Amino acid sequence: MELRHLRYFAVLAEELHFGRAAQRLHMAQPPLSQRIRDLENELGVRLFDRTRPRVQLTEAGALLLEHVRPVLAGVDSAREAMRRVRPGEAGVLRVGVPPDTGPPVLPTLTAGFARRVPDVLIDLHELTTDEQLVRLREGELDAGVVRHPGTRWAWSRARWRAGNWASSCAATTPRRGTAARSGCAIWTGRHW
């Protein structure tokens, strides 16, 4: 039993008209009639009573339809789930975070996003600022959170946008004998 034959059967059962069902399935009527006959032969039952003015489900057809609807819904659901997890199709957000980010901080960073977009998986990667910036540039990350400027990058208080890159940063230049302090979020391309 082929899945497409079950889909043809379900559409015909809804339309109860070969012409309309064939049109909805984007196929000609004779191949649809043949596929329904093939399914009936495979199952050994008549699924439709065909008379000139109309088509009706038989008792066997009505019973099969009860079983087919959940199968098709499950297949559609599985297909949609697979579509969501394909990279680049709003299924996974790859985010770099500093290696020293404490466990209590991560839920705070991700909670708002997870509430707004519950179907998107947040894939966290522990990376230094320099590693994050390289991976962002190479498209291996979608976003990055850094606490201090990288050794190869100069930051200033700014908000900038260039191509698909956007950033919101604040950094202080260290005075002699003090450490630099900053916070920065960087993201690329995708908009959630």
JOWONOR-V801446 format. One record per residue. N is the residue number from 0. RES is the residue in three letters. PSI is psi in degrees with one decimal (999 if undefined). OMEGA is omega in whole degrees, -180 to 180 (NA if undefined). D_FIRST is the distance of its C-alpha to the first C-alpha in Angstrom with 2 decimals. Layout:
# JOWONOR-V801446
n:N res:RES psi:PSI omega:OMEGA d_first:D_FIRST
n:N res:RES psi:PSI omega:OMEGA d_first:D_FIRST
This chain:
# JOWONOR-V801446
n:0 res:MET psi:122.4 omega:-178 d_first:0.00
n:1 res:GLU psi:143.4 omega:-179 d_first:3.79
n:2 res:LEU psi:-41.5 omega:-179 d_first:6.64
n:3 res:ARG psi:-33.7 omega:177 d_first:8.75
n:4 res:HIS psi:-37.1 omega:177 d_first:7.19
n:5 res:LEU psi:-37.5 omega:177 d_first:7.69
n:6 res:ARG psi:-42.5 omega:177 d_first:11.01
n:7 res:TYR psi:-45.1 omega:180 d_first:11.90
n:8 res:PHE psi:-47.3 omega:-177 d_first:11.46
n:9 res:ALA psi:-41.7 omega:180 d_first:13.64
n:10 res:VAL psi:-43.3 omega:178 d_first:16.19
n:11 res:LEU psi:-38.4 omega:178 d_first:16.58
n:12 res:ALA psi:-32.9 omega:178 d_first:17.04
n:13 res:GLU psi:-42.2 omega:-176 d_first:19.71
n:14 res:GLU psi:-34.3 omega:-174 d_first:21.42
n:15 res:LEU psi:38.0 omega:179 d_first:21.20
n:16 res:HIS psi:119.7 omega:-176 d_first:22.26
n:17 res:PHE psi:-41.4 omega:-178 d_first:20.35
n:18 res:GLY psi:-48.7 omega:-180 d_first:23.12
n:19 res:ARG psi:-39.8 omega:179 d_first:23.32
n:20 res:ALA psi:-44.7 omega:180 d_first:19.57
n:21 res:ALA psi:-40.5 omega:179 d_first:19.52
n:22 res:GLN psi:-44.5 omega:180 d_first:22.65
n:23 res:ARG psi:-32.7 omega:-180 d_first:21.30
n:24 res:LEU psi:0.3 omega:-180 d_first:18.29
n:25 res:HIS psi:49.1 omega:178 d_first:20.88
n:26 res:MET psi:167.3 omega:178 d_first:19.52
n:27 res:ALA psi:157.7 omega:-178 d_first:20.94
n:28 res:GLN psi:-42.4 omega:-178 d_first:20.26
n:29 res:PRO psi:-43.4 omega:178 d_first:19.43
n:30 res:PRO psi:-34.0 omega:177 d_first:16.38
n:31 res:LEU psi:-46.4 omega:178 d_first:15.09
n:32 res:SER psi:-41.7 omega:-180 d_first:15.86
n:33 res:GLN psi:-42.6 omega:-179 d_first:14.12
n:34 res:ARG psi:-37.7 omega:178 d_first:10.74
n:35 res:ILE psi:-40.3 omega:176 d_first:11.21
n:36 res:ARG psi:-41.7 omega:178 d_first:12.28
n:37 res:ASP psi:-43.4 omega:180 d_first:9.34
n:38 res:LEU psi:-42.5 omega:178 d_first:7.12
n:39 res:GLU psi:-42.6 omega:179 d_first:10.22
n:40 res:ASN psi:-40.7 omega:-180 d_first:10.58
n:41 res:GLU psi:-39.1 omega:-178 d_first:7.37
n:42 res:LEU psi:-18.3 omega:179 d_first:8.50
n:43 res:GLY psi:23.9 omega:178 d_first:12.04
n:44 res:VAL psi:157.3 omega:173 d_first:13.53
n:45 res:ARG psi:127.6 omega:-177 d_first:15.11
n:46 res:LEU psi:-26.1 omega:-179 d_first:14.19
n:47 res:PHE psi:143.4 omega:167 d_first:17.22
n:48 res:ASP psi:121.8 omega:-177 d_first:20.71
n:49 res:ARG psi:115.4 omega:172 d_first:21.86
n:50 res:THR psi:162.0 omega:-175 d_first:25.61
n:51 res:ARG psi:-52.3 omega:-175 d_first:27.72
n:52 res:PRO psi:-22.9 omega:-177 d_first:28.92
n:53 res:ARG psi:169.3 omega:177 d_first:25.83
n:54 res:VAL psi:136.9 omega:179 d_first:22.22
n:55 res:GLN psi:147.6 omega:175 d_first:21.63
n:56 res:LEU psi:138.7 omega:171 d_first:18.89
n:57 res:THR psi:175.3 omega:176 d_first:18.94
n:58 res:GLU psi:-42.2 omega:178 d_first:19.30
n:59 res:ALA psi:-39.3 omega:178 d_first:15.71
n:60 res:GLY psi:-42.0 omega:179 d_first:14.74
n:61 res:ALA psi:-40.0 omega:179 d_first:17.19
n:62 res:LEU psi:-43.3 omega:178 d_first:15.87
n:63 res:LEU psi:-39.7 omega:-180 d_first:12.25
n:64 res:LEU psi:-37.8 omega:177 d_first:14.03
n:65 res:GLU psi:-34.6 omega:-179 d_first:16.02
n:66 res:HIS psi:-32.0 omega:-175 d_first:13.15
n:67 res:VAL psi:-38.7 omega:-177 d_first:11.39
n:68 res:ARG psi:-49.9 omega:179 d_first:14.80
n:69 res:PRO psi:-32.3 omega:178 d_first:15.65
n:70 res:VAL psi:-47.8 omega:180 d_first:12.44
n:71 res:LEU psi:-38.4 omega:177 d_first:13.16
n:72 res:ALA psi:-40.6 omega:178 d_first:16.82
n:73 res:GLY psi:-40.2 omega:178 d_first:16.36
n:74 res:VAL psi:-43.5 omega:178 d_first:14.67
n:75 res:ASP psi:-40.4 omega:179 d_first:17.54
n:76 res:SER psi:-43.1 omega:178 d_first:20.01
n:77 res:ALA psi:-41.5 omega:179 d_first:19.06
n:78 res:ARG psi:-42.8 omega:179 d_first:19.30
n:79 res:GLU psi:-40.3 omega:178 d_first:22.66
n:80 res:ALA psi:-40.8 omega:179 d_first:23.89
n:81 res:MET psi:-34.8 omega:178 d_first:23.29
n:82 res:ARG psi:-39.7 omega:-178 d_first:25.07
n:83 res:ARG psi:-27.9 omega:-177 d_first:27.99
n:84 res:VAL psi:-5.1 omega:176 d_first:28.56
n:85 res:ARG psi:130.8 omega:179 d_first:28.62
n:86 res:PRO psi:138.3 omega:177 d_first:32.30
n:87 res:GLY psi:2.3 omega:-179 d_first:34.10
n:88 res:GLU psi:48.9 omega:176 d_first:31.91
n:89 res:ALA psi:33.5 omega:178 d_first:33.79
n:90 res:GLY psi:-33.2 omega:-176 d_first:32.09
n:91 res:VAL psi:131.1 omega:174 d_first:34.87
n:92 res:LEU psi:113.7 omega:-178 d_first:38.63
n:93 res:ARG psi:115.9 omega:-174 d_first:40.46
n:94 res:VAL psi:131.3 omega:174 d_first:43.98
n:95 res:GLY psi:137.5 omega:176 d_first:46.94
n:96 res:VAL psi:152.1 omega:179 d_first:49.40
n:97 res:PRO psi:144.9 omega:-179 d_first:52.68
n:98 res:PRO psi:-26.4 omega:-177 d_first:52.56
n:99 res:ASP psi:16.7 omega:178 d_first:55.20
n:100 res:THR psi:122.9 omega:-178 d_first:53.31
n:101 res:GLY psi:151.2 omega:-180 d_first:53.64
n:102 res:PRO psi:-37.3 omega:180 d_first:50.69
n:103 res:PRO psi:-22.5 omega:-177 d_first:51.99
n:104 res:VAL psi:-36.5 omega:-174 d_first:52.07
n:105 res:LEU psi:-47.6 omega:178 d_first:48.38
n:106 res:PRO psi:-34.6 omega:178 d_first:47.05
n:107 res:THR psi:-41.6 omega:180 d_first:49.79
n:108 res:LEU psi:-34.9 omega:-172 d_first:48.80
n:109 res:THR psi:-15.4 omega:-172 d_first:45.09
n:110 res:ALA psi:-48.3 omega:-178 d_first:45.16
n:111 res:GLY psi:-43.9 omega:179 d_first:45.85
n:112 res:PHE psi:-45.0 omega:-179 d_first:43.19
n:113 res:ALA psi:-34.6 omega:177 d_first:40.59
n:114 res:ARG psi:-41.5 omega:-178 d_first:41.50
n:115 res:ARG psi:-35.1 omega:-175 d_first:41.25
n:116 res:VAL psi:75.1 omega:-173 d_first:38.02
n:117 res:PRO psi:-21.5 omega:-177 d_first:36.13
n:118 res:ASP psi:-2.4 omega:-179 d_first:32.85
n:119 res:VAL psi:127.7 omega:177 d_first:34.73
n:120 res:LEU psi:130.7 omega:177 d_first:35.26
n:121 res:ILE psi:115.7 omega:-178 d_first:38.87
n:122 res:ASP psi:103.0 omega:-175 d_first:39.12
n:123 res:LEU psi:139.5 omega:178 d_first:42.80
n:124 res:HIS psi:123.8 omega:177 d_first:44.64
n:125 res:GLU psi:113.5 omega:-176 d_first:48.18
n:126 res:LEU psi:149.2 omega:174 d_first:50.21
n:127 res:THR psi:167.9 omega:179 d_first:53.80
n:128 res:THR psi:-47.8 omega:-180 d_first:54.79
n:129 res:ASP psi:-42.7 omega:179 d_first:55.20
n:130 res:GLU psi:-41.2 omega:179 d_first:51.79
n:131 res:GLN psi:-45.7 omega:-178 d_first:50.18
n:132 res:LEU psi:-39.1 omega:177 d_first:51.92
n:133 res:VAL psi:-46.9 omega:-178 d_first:50.84
n:134 res:ARG psi:-33.7 omega:175 d_first:47.17
n:135 res:LEU psi:-46.9 omega:-180 d_first:47.34
n:136 res:ARG psi:-35.4 omega:-179 d_first:48.80
n:137 res:GLU psi:-0.1 omega:178 d_first:46.14
n:138 res:GLY psi:13.5 omega:180 d_first:43.27
n:139 res:GLU psi:-13.4 omega:174 d_first:42.30
n:140 res:LEU psi:152.0 omega:175 d_first:43.29
n:141 res:ASP psi:-25.5 omega:-179 d_first:42.86
n:142 res:ALA psi:159.7 omega:178 d_first:45.86
n:143 res:GLY psi:146.9 omega:176 d_first:48.76
n:144 res:VAL psi:122.1 omega:-179 d_first:51.34
n:145 res:VAL psi:152.1 omega:-179 d_first:54.67
n:146 res:ARG psi:-20.1 omega:-177 d_first:57.91
n:147 res:HIS psi:156.5 omega:180 d_first:60.36
n:148 res:PRO psi:148.2 omega:178 d_first:60.69
n:149 res:GLY psi:163.5 omega:-178 d_first:59.61
n:150 res:THR psi:-28.1 omega:-177 d_first:62.29
n:151 res:ARG psi:4.2 omega:-173 d_first:61.35
n:152 res:TRP psi:133.9 omega:177 d_first:60.81
n:153 res:ALA psi:129.1 omega:-180 d_first:63.45
n:154 res:TRP psi:151.0 omega:170 d_first:62.56
n:155 res:SER psi:165.8 omega:180 d_first:64.59
n:156 res:ARG psi:115.8 omega:-175 d_first:64.05
n:157 res:ALA psi:161.7 omega:169 d_first:61.77
n:158 res:ARG psi:120.6 omega:-176 d_first:58.65
n:159 res:TRP psi:160.9 omega:179 d_first:57.25
n:160 res:ARG psi:130.2 omega:179 d_first:54.29
n:161 res:ALA psi:113.8 omega:-177 d_first:53.62
n:162 res:GLY psi:-126.2 omega:179 d_first:50.45
n:163 res:ASN psi:3.6 omega:-179 d_first:47.57
n:164 res:TRP psi:142.5 omega:171 d_first:49.89
n:165 res:ALA psi:151.0 omega:-177 d_first:51.57
n:166 res:SER psi:147.6 omega:171 d_first:53.86
n:167 res:SER psi:111.9 omega:-172 d_first:56.02
n:168 res:CYS psi:152.3 omega:169 d_first:58.66
n:169 res:ALA psi:129.5 omega:-180 d_first:61.96
n:170 res:ALA psi:147.9 omega:175 d_first:64.06
n:171 res:THR psi:142.4 omega:177 d_first:67.63
n:172 res:THR psi:129.0 omega:-177 d_first:69.72
n:173 res:PRO psi:138.5 omega:172 d_first:71.18
n:174 res:ARG psi:162.4 omega:-178 d_first:74.92
n:175 res:ARG psi:123.1 omega:177 d_first:76.79
n:176 res:GLY psi:3.2 omega:178 d_first:75.86
n:177 res:THR psi:158.3 omega:-180 d_first:72.94
n:178 res:ALA psi:151.9 omega:175 d_first:69.19
n:179 res:ALA psi:144.5 omega:176 d_first:67.07
n:180 res:ARG psi:135.3 omega:178 d_first:65.03
n:181 res:SER psi:168.0 omega:172 d_first:62.11
n:182 res:GLY psi:143.5 omega:-176 d_first:58.74
n:183 res:CYS psi:140.7 omega:172 d_first:56.13
n:184 res:ALA psi:132.4 omega:-178 d_first:52.55
n:185 res:ILE psi:137.7 omega:176 d_first:50.89
n:186 res:TRP psi:160.9 omega:-179 d_first:47.54
n:187 res:THR psi:148.7 omega:165 d_first:45.85
n:188 res:GLY psi:-66.4 omega:-169 d_first:43.52
n:189 res:ARG psi:148.4 omega:179 d_first:41.11
n:190 res:HIS psi:116.5 omega:176 d_first:42.09
n:191 res:TRP psi:999 omega:NA d_first:40.84
